[in-house]
Amino acid sequence: RKLMEGGNYAQARTHLQAAVQGGDGPSACHLGEMTLKGQGGIAASQEQAAKLFQLAQSRGSICFASTP
């Protein structure tokens, strides 16, 4: 989250993707938010963000995306 707050979205994406692969729900929320906003080299996609938010929910995390 610190990388995202510092604006280093590309590096944050790398760490978040690894954490999501490892089963981390909150990381799926953060990656979903980045996907929703098109940050870190990720193309903005509501559909892909929704999939990540649903994945997070299936892992026990509830996501709240902030406004752009």
N, C-alpha and C positions, 0 to 999 in steps of 0.2 A: 504493500500500500504506500510505503514511503517513496518508492520510485515513481508511482503514479502521481503522488502529490507534488513531487519535484519536477514533474513534466517529462520524466525519462520513460516514456511509454514503450519504446522498442525493447529496452532491457526488462521492463516490468512484464511485457508480453512473454518473453522467454521463460522467466521464472514462473509465471502464472500457468503457462501451458504445461510445464513439467509438473507443477503441483496438481493440476486438474488430472493429468495422466495418472498421478499417484493416488487419486481418489479424494482430493480435498474439495469440499463443497464451497467454502467461502471464496476460494480462488476462482471457481466457476462463476460466481457472482461478479467478481472484479473483471474477469475476462469478458463476461457478457456485457458489462457496462462499457468496456473499451470497444467491443464490437458494435454496440449500439451507436457509439459516437464516432467510429472510424478512426481510432487512435492506435498508435504504435505500428503502423504499416498494415493494419487490418482494414479491409474494405468495410464500410458501414453497412450493416445488414440487420434489420429488425428480426428476420427469420432466424438467422444464426444466433443472435443474442437471445431470442426466446428459447432456443434449444439449450443454450448454456444455463439460462435461468431455471429451466425445467430440470436439467441435470443437477444443479445445485440443490433444488428442492428435494429431489430424490435422495440426496445425500444429507438431508436434514437442515439445509440452510435456506433462509428466506432472503431474497435479494430486493434491495431498494436502490434503483438507479437514480442518480442525481441528474439534474437538468444540465444540458450542455453549456 
